[in-house]
Each structure stands twice: as structure tokens, then as C-alpha cells.
């Protein structure tokens, strides 16, 4: 979320509550759900628009629980490195340095501490 939406400041996040850079797939488009055009890997790519930040987060969670990312779930929730490598390999992100950039954010802001706290719940 921090990387994909520049901490919520990207045009995707501001205009359509898309905090994760989720592109609109065929099912999304065929359902007539809202989208907006943005330049990413190519000009005028279609990205999902959500009704709220919560809707974006819920969709993102369902996406990671989909069959496409099944192999990622074999890793502990604290093993962010292998999660990042696996979701990247499954096609989640197109940036070549996605894993390294995410890891820098996680380490800089000590976000791994949230995983440890959640495990104690």
C-alpha cells in the first residue's frame, strides 16, 4: 500500500481509493464496475476504482486469498520476504525491483513489528 499508492497520495488512491495499484481485469470490466485510465506499464491502462478505502482493502485481501496466490500462503505471516517474492512471481507487481523496494519500506518503518504483534492476538 505504501509503495503502490505513495502512502495514499497517488492519483489512483485519491481518485478511486485504489491503494494497491489493482488493474481492472476482464471480470471487473464485464461486471460494469468503475475504473479509471492511468499510465503504468503502458499508456491508458484500466485500474479498478473503489467506493471507499475499506472496499479497496477488502478486495485486496480477497485477491491475495485467490487461487492465483495460493502458493504464497505456505509462508508464515512474518516471512515478508518470501511473501513478496511469491506474489511478485505470481504476477502481482510488474516493477522489477518490487521486492527490494517493499523490503526497504518495511525495514525503514519497522513494519515487521505489526506482524509480531498480530501473532500474539
C-alpha positions in Angstrom: 0.0 0.0 0.0 2.8 2.4 0.9 4.6 1.7 -2.3 1.7 1.2 -4.7 -0.1 4.4 -3.6 2.8 6.5 -2.4 1.3 6.4 1.1 -2.2 7.2 -0.3 -1.1 10.2 -2.3 -1.2 8.7 -5.8 -3.8 9.6 -8.3 -5.1 6.0 -8.1 -5.7 6.4 -4.4 -7.0 9.9 -4.5 -9.4 9.4 -7.4 -10.6 5.8 -6.9 -9.5 4.6 -3.5 -7.2 2.2 -5.3 -4.4 1.9 -2.7 -2.8 -1.2 -4.2 -2.5 -0.4 -7.9 -5.0 -3.1 -8.8 -5.7 -3.3 -12.5 -9.2 -3.9 -13.8 -9.4 -7.5 -15.2 -11.9 -8.9 -17.6 -14.3 -9.9 -14.8 -14.2 -6.4 -13.3 -14.9 -4.8 -16.7 -17.6 -7.3 -17.7 -19.4 -6.6 -14.5 -19.5 -2.9 -15.4 -17.6 -1.9 -12.3 -15.9 1.5 -12.3 -12.4 2.1 -13.5 -10.1 4.9 -14.5 -7.3 5.2 -17.0 -3.7 5.7 -15.8 -0.3 5.3 -17.4 1.7 2.5 -15.8 3.5 -0.1 -17.9 1.6 1.2 -20.9 -0.5 4.4 -21.5 -4.1 4.3 -20.6 -4.3 1.1 -18.6 -7.5 0.4 -16.8 -7.4 0.4 -13.0 -10.2 -0.5 -10.5 -12.0 2.3 -8.7 -13.4 1.5 -5.3 -16.2 3.2 -3.3 -14.0 3.5 -0.2 -10.6 2.7 1.3 -12.2 -0.2 3.1 -13.6 -1.6 -0.2 -10.1 -1.4 -1.7 -8.5 -3.2 1.3 -11.2 -5.9 1.3 -10.8 -6.5 -2.4 -7.0 -6.7 -2.0 -7.4 -9.2 0.8 -9.7 -11.4 -1.3 -7.2 -11.1 -4.2 -4.4 -12.5 -2.1 -6.6 -15.3 -0.9 -7.4 -16.3 -4.5 -6.1 -19.4 -6.2 -3.5 -17.4 -8.1 -1.7 -16.6 -4.8 -2.3 -20.0 -3.1 1.4 -20.9 -3.0 2.2 -17.7 -1.1 0.2 -18.9 1.9 2.6 -21.6 2.8 4.8 -19.0 4.4 4.4 -17.5 7.8 2.8 -14.1 8.0 6.1 -12.9 9.5 8.1 -14.1 6.5 7.5 -11.0 4.4 10.5 -11.7 2.1 9.1 -15.0 0.8 5.6 -13.5 0.6 6.9 -10.6 -1.5 8.9 -13.0 -3.8 5.9 -15.3 -4.2 3.3 -12.6 -5.0 5.7 -11.0 -7.4 6.3 -14.4 -9.2 2.5 -14.9 -9.4 2.2 -11.6 -11.3 1.1 -9.2 -8.5 3.6 -6.5 -9.4 5.3 -5.5 -12.7 8.2 -3.5 -11.3 11.4 -5.4 -11.4 12.6 -4.1 -8.1 9.2 -4.5 -6.3 10.5 -6.9 -3.6 13.5 -4.8 -2.8 11.5 -1.6 -2.6 8.9 -3.1 -0.4 11.5 -4.6 1.9 13.2 -1.2 2.2 9.9 0.4 3.3 9.2 -2.5 5.8 12.6 -2.2 7.4 12.8 1.6 7.4 9.4 1.9 9.2 9.8 -1.3 11.2 6.5 -2.6 9.8 7.5 -6.2 10.7 6.7 -5.3 14.3 3.0 -5.3 13.4 3.3 -9.0 12.3 4.8 -9.9 15.6 2.0 -8.0 17.5 -0.7 -9.7 15.4 0.7 -13.1 16.1 0.2 -12.5 19.8 -3.6 -11.8 19.4 
